Amino acid sequence: MSIPNQALQKLLQEIEARATLSQQQLQVVRGQVATKQRDIRLNQLTIKELESLPKDTNVYEGVGKMFFSVPRDKVKSRLEGEVKALSSDVEDLNKKLHYLEMTFQKTQENINALLQRGS
């Protein structure tokens, strides 16, 4: 059974649009993963530096244009919480990335199948 050229062309355009959208979403998600991984590394380095300080060292956090004295352990626990949250986000984004990669691959396969059927 042969598909008319006009219907084949319309179907091909829809699949190509889906492939383009998937590719754009892949780029966005990869950027988000890279950003969150960078933030994780930054927080881990900060935690490492805090651990190297003596217990009685004054630690300050910036709030707007001001700095407040905060207990070192409180800052460390906040940073560890952020690392945990960021790690969870990265895991979720990696799942989304895998889904988008599979969607893009299936779309490419559909395009190839249509082109082979059409010729």
Buried (B, 14 or more C-beta within 10 A) or exposed (E): EEEEEEEBEEBBEEBBEBBEBBBEBBEEBEEBBEBBBEBBEBBBEBBEEBEEEEEEEEBEEEEEEEEEEBEBEEBBEBBEEBBEEBEEBBEEBEEBBEEBEEBBEBBBEBBEEBEEEEE
